[in-house]
Amino acid sequence: MKFEHNKKYGQIAFYACLVILFAIICIFFFLKVDVGGIFKKIFAVLKPILYGIIIAYILNRIVKFFETKIFAFLDKKKGRLKLKRSLSVIFTYVSVILLLSGFVLIIGPQVVAGINDLRDNISFYVSSIQGWLLDFGTKVPELAGIIDKAIASLGSLLTGISAVIEYIVPKLTGIISDVIVLIKDVALGIILSIYFLLQKEKFVAQGKRLVCALFSERKYNKLVSAAKQADDSFGGYIVAMAFDSVLVGLECFVVCSIVGIPYYPLVSLVVGVTNFIPFFGPFIGAIPSAIIIFIADPISVVWFAIIILVIQQIDGNIIAPKIIGNHLNLSSVWVVIAITIMSGLFGFVGMVIGVPMFSLIYTWFGNIISGKLKNKSRSSDILDYYSDGVGKELEIERIQAEEWKENRPSIFARIKTMFVWVVEHDHDVEMSEHGEELVEDYLEEIDREEPADEEPSEEKVPAEKEKRKDLF
């Protein structure tokens, strides 16, 4: 008898497998089997493969850059695609290795020397600050109580640092063994990542074929679309933030070295690494760095604060918007929530990947809600669900402000436009005599080009409602 395929039987089998799997987990739990240990062993075996996938995913965009920009001329010659791919992968790894080696050779020794110097001189620095506070307290008796508390706090700080050093030193042997295992896994991961990059289209095609075989065409299209969203949101953000953090660290390193900030290699490393964390990163990096600088030279803290403020303003308003773009579709409150939850679950790694991951989940959830509303023939626009006019107008203003911020020209383009305008309107008139009139005329012309402020209305809202899928 011929067996007729029925989707209902497939669904029943799928749910039955889930029930059996849940029952097995319950049995292991009640028998007090070390399930966590089993998963740890499985994860330890799969670590090199996971490292290979992560490394290949991060370097894939660099490989694309070499293929499309550097070795694009090989497209004109037949049978050279394999050569182009191989050269792109080789140049990618050589570039990354050279950059990392240069960083370790240049910054590494200075960071280690700074840490050793800080460890050796921490007692002297703290005693100097305590002596300065005591001298200041004798001159200003009114602040004697506050100064005594500050001196006690410095003593506690010194005791805490000494305890940390005493705790870390005996564990160096275990740390070294863990590092050796990590290097072995990463080395295997690098080898696997080379194969993944050389045949990345084949692996993607195999994954698509598997998904297409297991799911219907509608679910297949949804999963492929979700994967593309994940790549655009998560992958693009991680690579862009890494590049931006390197720039911030280099800026801090160069400026602090010129000004003469103590321990500037160590401070620049801390600022660059913590800049990877959205929203809280600059504060997390600046505060401990300022404490280290204050212990060595209290006056330098003022210069360091000014440097960090200027660097973060330039990065936040000019560099980051150009590099990172609009990869995150999250408001500030959702960023804070994402960092709070993910850091509590996964620590520092959660702080780094939590925001893009939360943004991706937020977008997927918004798409699901929009799809269900569409099936009910209801509007998916958040503006249609405001209960009062004030909240709606505020949302319209926010959308218009974001749209204007995305479309406004950069500061360099505006300076260039102003320079060209002045040159075109000079007509052999000295700027020193009529400079004020020229600037006023320029501002009037800009005002005529820009639309006048109007009362916010629903018609002014962009038609692309996909950009705003705010849930609340």
C-alpha positions in Angstrom: 0.0 0.0 0.0 1.3 3.4 -1.0 1.9 5.8 1.8 0.3 9.3 1.3 2.2 12.2 2.7 0.1 14.3 5.2 1.4 17.5 6.8 -0.7 16.8 9.9 1.2 13.6 10.6 4.5 15.6 10.3 3.3 18.1 12.8 2.1 15.4 15.2 5.6 13.7 14.9 7.3 17.0 15.5 5.3 17.7 18.7 5.8 14.1 19.8 9.6 14.5 19.5 9.4 17.7 21.6 7.4 15.9 24.3 9.9 13.0 24.3 12.8 15.5 24.5 11.1 17.3 27.4 10.5 14.0 29.2 14.2 13.0 28.8 15.3 16.3 30.3 12.9 15.9 33.2 14.2 12.4 33.9 17.8 13.7 33.9 16.8 16.5 36.2 15.0 14.2 38.7 17.8 11.6 38.7 20.2 14.5 39.5 22.3 13.8 36.5 24.9 16.5 35.8 23.2 17.9 32.7 25.2 21.0 32.9 28.4 19.0 32.8 27.2 17.1 29.7 26.4 20.3 27.9 29.8 21.8 28.9 31.6 18.8 27.4 29.6 19.1 24.2 30.3 22.8 24.1 34.0 22.2 24.7 34.1 19.8 21.7 32.2 22.3 19.5 34.3 25.3 20.5 36.7 25.2 17.6 33.8 25.0 15.1 32.0 27.9 16.8 35.2 30.0 16.8 35.6 29.2 13.1 32.1 30.3 12.3 32.5 33.5 14.4 35.8 34.4 12.9 34.6 33.7 9.3 31.5 35.8 9.9 33.5 38.8 11.2 36.1 38.7 8.5 33.6 38.0 5.7 33.0 41.8 5.2 36.7 42.4 4.8 36.9 39.6 2.3 34.1 41.2 0.4 36.0 44.5 0.4 39.1 42.9 -1.2 36.9 41.1 -3.8 34.9 44.2 -4.8 37.5 46.9 -4.5 41.0 45.5 -4.8 40.7 42.4 -7.0 37.7 43.5 -9.0 39.8 43.5 -12.2 40.0 39.7 -12.1 36.3 39.6 -13.0 37.2 40.5 -16.5 39.2 37.3 -16.9 37.5 34.0 -17.2 38.4 31.2 -14.7 39.9 33.7 -12.2 37.1 33.7 -9.6 38.8 31.1 -7.5 42.1 33.1 -7.7 40.2 36.2 -6.6 38.6 34.5 -3.7 41.9 32.9 -2.6 43.8 36.3 -2.8 41.0 38.1 -0.9 41.1 35.6 1.9 45.0 35.6 2.1 45.1 39.4 2.1 42.4 39.6 4.7 44.3 37.3 7.2 47.6 39.0 6.4 46.1 42.4 7.1 44.4 41.3 10.3 47.6 39.5 11.6 49.8 42.6 10.8 47.3 44.9 12.6 47.1 42.7 15.7 50.8 42.1 15.8 51.6 45.8 15.4 49.1 46.6 18.2 50.6 44.0 20.5 54.2 45.0 19.8 53.6 48.7 20.1 50.9 49.0 22.8 51.4 45.7 24.7 54.8 46.5 26.3 53.6 50.0 27.3 50.4 48.6 28.9 52.4 46.0 30.8 54.9 48.5 31.9 52.2 50.9 33.0 50.5 48.1 35.0 53.7 47.1 36.7 54.6 50.8 37.5 51.1 51.3 38.9 51.4 48.2 41.1 54.9 49.3 42.4 54.0 52.9 43.1 50.4 52.6 44.2 51.4 52.9 47.9 53.5 56.0 47.2 50.7 57.6 45.2 48.1 57.0 47.9 50.4 58.2 50.7 51.1 61.4 48.7 47.4 62.1 48.2 46.8 61.4 51.9 49.6 63.8 52.9 48.2 66.5 50.6 44.7 66.0 52.1 46.1 66.3 55.6 47.9 69.5 54.8 44.8 70.8 53.1 42.7 69.9 56.2 45.0 71.8 58.5 44.5 74.9 56.4 40.7 74.5 56.1 39.5 73.1 59.5 35.9 73.2 58.4 36.6 70.3 55.9 38.5 68.2 58.4 35.7 65.6 58.8 35.3 65.1 55.1 39.0 64.9 54.6 39.3 62.2 57.3 36.7 60.1 55.5 38.5 60.6 52.2 41.8 59.4 53.7 40.0 56.3 55.2 38.5 55.6 51.7 42.0 55.8 50.1 43.3 53.4 52.7 40.5 51.0 51.9 41.2 51.4 48.2 44.8 50.5 48.7 43.9 47.5 50.8 41.4 46.3 48.1 43.9 46.7 45.3 46.5 44.7 47.3 43.9 42.0 48.0 43.1 41.7 44.2 46.8 41.4 43.4 47.3 38.7 46.0 44.2 36.9 44.7 45.3 37.0 41.1 49.0 35.9 41.4 48.3 32.4 42.8 45.8 31.8 40.0 48.2 32.7 37.2 49.1 29.0 36.6 45.4 28.1 36.0 45.0 31.2 33.8 48.0 30.3 31.7 46.7 26.7 31.2 43.3 28.1 30.2 45.0 30.5 27.8 46.9 27.6 26.2 43.6 25.7 25.6 42.0 28.9 24.3 44.9 29.4 21.8 44.5 25.8 20.6 40.8 26.2 20.0 41.2 29.6 18.3 44.0 28.2 16.1 41.7 25.4 15.0 38.9 27.9 14.6 41.1 30.0 12.3 41.9 27.0 10.1 38.2 26.2 9.9 37.3 29.8 9.2 39.6 29.8 6.1 37.6 26.9 4.6 34.3 28.6 5.5 35.4 31.8 3.7 36.7 29.9 0.7 33.4 28.1 0.2 30.9 30.4 2.0 28.3 30.4 -0.7 28.3 26.6 -0.7 27.7 26.4 3.1 24.9 29.0 2.8 23.3 27.1 -0.1 23.4 23.9 1.9 21.7 25.6 4.9 19.0 27.0 2.6 18.4 23.6 1.1 18.0 22.1 4.5 15.6 24.8 5.6 13.6 24.4 2.4 13.4 20.7 2.9 12.1 20.9 6.5 9.7 23.8 6.2 7.0 25.1 3.8 7.8 27.7 1.2 6.2 30.5 3.2 8.1 29.6 6.4 11.3 29.2 4.3 10.9 32.8 2.9 10.3 34.1 6.4 13.4 32.4 7.8 15.6 33.6 5.0 14.3 37.2 5.4 14.9 36.9 9.2 18.5 35.7 8.5 19.1 38.7 6.2 17.8 41.1 8.9 20.1 39.4 11.4 23.1 39.9 9.2 22.3 43.5 8.4 21.5 44.4 12.0 23.9 42.3 14.0 26.9 41.7 11.7 27.0 45.2 10.4 26.8 46.7 13.9 29.5 44.5 15.4 32.0 45.3 12.6 31.2 49.0 12.6 31.5 49.2 16.4 34.8 47.4 16.4 36.2 49.9 13.8 34.8 52.9 15.8 36.2 51.6 19.0 39.7 51.2 17.4 39.4 54.8 16.2 38.4 56.1 19.6 41.3 54.2 21.3 43.8 55.6 18.8 42.5 59.1 19.2 42.8 58.9 23.0 46.3 57.3 22.7 47.7 60.0 20.4 46.2 63.0 22.2 47.0 61.7 25.7 50.6 61.0 24.7 50.9 64.5 23.4 49.4 66.1 26.5 51.5 63.9 28.8 48.7 62.0 30.6 50.1 59.3 33.0 49.6 55.7 31.9 48.1 56.8 28.6 48.6 53.4 26.9 46.6 51.6 29.6 44.0 54.4 29.7 43.6 54.4 25.9 43.2 50.6 25.9 40.4 50.8 28.5 38.7 53.6 26.7 38.8 51.8 23.4 37.5 48.5 24.7 34.7 49.9 26.8 33.6 52.1 23.8 32.3 48.9 22.3 29.5 49.0 24.9 26.6 51.2 23.7 25.4 54.1 25.9 27.3 53.2 29.0 30.6 52.4 27.4 32.2 55.9 27.6 31.3 56.2 31.3 32.5 52.7 32.1 35.9 53.5 30.5 36.4 57.1 31.6 35.6 56.6 35.3 38.3 53.9 36.2 40.7 55.6 33.9 40.2 58.9 35.7 40.8 57.2 39.0 44.1 55.7 37.8 45.2 59.1 36.5 44.1 60.9 39.7 46.2 58.6 41.8 49.3 59.4 39.8 48.7 63.1 39.0 45.5 64.8 40.2 46.0 67.8 37.8 46.0 65.5 34.7 42.5 64.4 35.5 41.2 67.8 34.3 43.0 67.5 31.0 41.9 63.9 30.6 38.2 64.8 31.2 38.5 67.5 28.5 40.1 65.1 26.1 37.5 62.4 26.6 34.6 64.9 26.3 35.9 66.3 23.0 36.7 62.8 21.6 33.2 61.5 22.5 31.5 64.5 21.1 33.4 64.2 17.8 32.8 60.4 17.7 29.1 60.6 18.7 28.1 63.5 16.3 30.4 63.0 13.3 32.3 59.6 13.2 29.9 57.1 14.6 26.8 58.1 12.6 28.9 57.7 9.4 30.4 54.3 10.4 27.6 52.7 12.3 24.6 54.3 10.5 21.2 53.1 11.6 21.9 49.5 12.4 19.9 49.8 15.7 16.2 50.5 15.6 16.0 51.1 19.4 15.3 54.1 21.5 17.5 55.0 24.5 15.2 53.3 27.0 15.3 50.0 25.1 19.1 50.3 25.0 19.3 50.6 28.8 16.9 47.7 29.2 18.9 45.5 26.8 22.2 46.3 28.6 20.7 45.7 32.0 19.2 42.3 31.1 22.0 40.9 28.9 24.8 42.1 31.3 23.0 40.3 34.1 22.8 37.1 32.1 26.1 37.0 30.2 28.3 39.6 31.9 30.6 41.8 29.7 29.9 39.7 26.6 26.2 40.4 27.2 26.9 44.2 27.4 28.7 44.0 24.0 26.3 41.8 22.0 23.1 42.5 24.0 22.0 45.7 22.3 22.2 44.4 18.6 20.7 41.1 19.7 17.9 42.9 21.5 17.4 45.1 18.5 17.1 42.1 16.3 14.5 40.4 18.6 12.7 43.7 18.8 12.5 44.0 15.0 11.4 40.4 14.6 8.7 40.8 17.2 7.5 44.0 15.5 7.3 42.2 12.2 5.2 39.4 13.8 2.8 42.0 15.3 2.6 43.9 12.0 1.8 40.6 10.2 -1.0 39.6 12.6 -2.5 43.1 12.4 -2.4 42.9 8.7 -4.2 39.6 8.7 -6.9 41.3 10.8 -7.1 44.2 8.4 -6.0 46.5 11.1 -3.4 49.3 10.9 0.1 48.5 12.0 1.1 52.1 12.4 1.9 53.1 16.0 0.4 56.5 15.4 -3.1 55.0 15.0 -3.0 53.7 18.6 -2.3 56.9 20.5 -5.2 57.8 22.8 -4.5 61.6 22.9 -3.3 64.2 20.5 -0.3 65.4 22.5 1.4 62.0 22.5 0.7 61.6 18.8 2.2 65.0 18.0 5.3 64.2 20.1 5.8 61.0 18.2 5.4 62.8 14.8 8.0 65.4 15.9 10.4 62.6 17.0 10.0 60.9 13.6 10.6 64.1 11.7 13.6 64.9 13.8 15.1 61.5 13.2 14.5 61.8 9.5 16.1 65.3 9.4 19.1 64.0 11.3 19.5 61.1 8.8 19.3 63.3 5.8 21.2 66.4 6.9 24.6 67.0 5.3 27.7 66.4 7.3 29.6 69.3 8.9 32.3 69.1 6.2 29.7 69.3 3.4 28.1 72.4 5.1 31.5 74.1 5.4 32.2 73.4 1.8 28.8 74.7 0.7 29.4 77.9 2.7 32.9 78.4 1.2 31.6 77.9 -2.3 28.7 80.3 -1.7 31.1 83.0 -0.3 33.4 82.6 -3.3 30.5 82.8 -5.8 29.1 85.9 -4.1 32.4 87.7 -3.5 32.5 89.7 -6.7 35.8 91.4 -5.7 34.3 92.7 -2.5 36.6 92.5 0.5 35.3 90.1 3.2 36.7 92.3 6.0 34.3 95.1 4.9 31.2 93.2 4.1 31.7 89.9 6.0 28.7 90.4 8.3 26.4 91.2 5.4 27.6 88.1 3.4 27.0 85.8 6.4 23.5 87.3 6.9 22.7 86.8 3.2 24.0 83.2 3.4 21.8 82.4 6.4 18.8 84.0 4.6 19.4 81.8 1.6 19.7 78.7 3.7 16.4 79.6 5.4 14.7 80.0 2.0 16.0 76.6 1.0 14.8 74.8 4.2 11.1 74.4 4.6 9.5 76.5 7.4 8.4 74.9 10.6 4.8 73.8 10.4 2.4 72.3 12.8 3.0 68.6 12.9 0.4 66.6 11.0 -0.1 63.0 10.1 0.5 63.8 6.4 4.0 65.0 7.1 4.9 61.6 8.5 7.1 59.5 6.1 5.3 57.0 4.1 7.8 54.3 5.0 6.0 52.9 8.0 8.5 50.0 8.1 11.0 52.4 9.8 8.8 52.8 12.9 7.7 49.6 14.5 7.7 50.9 18.1 5.7 48.6 20.3 5.1 51.1 23.1 
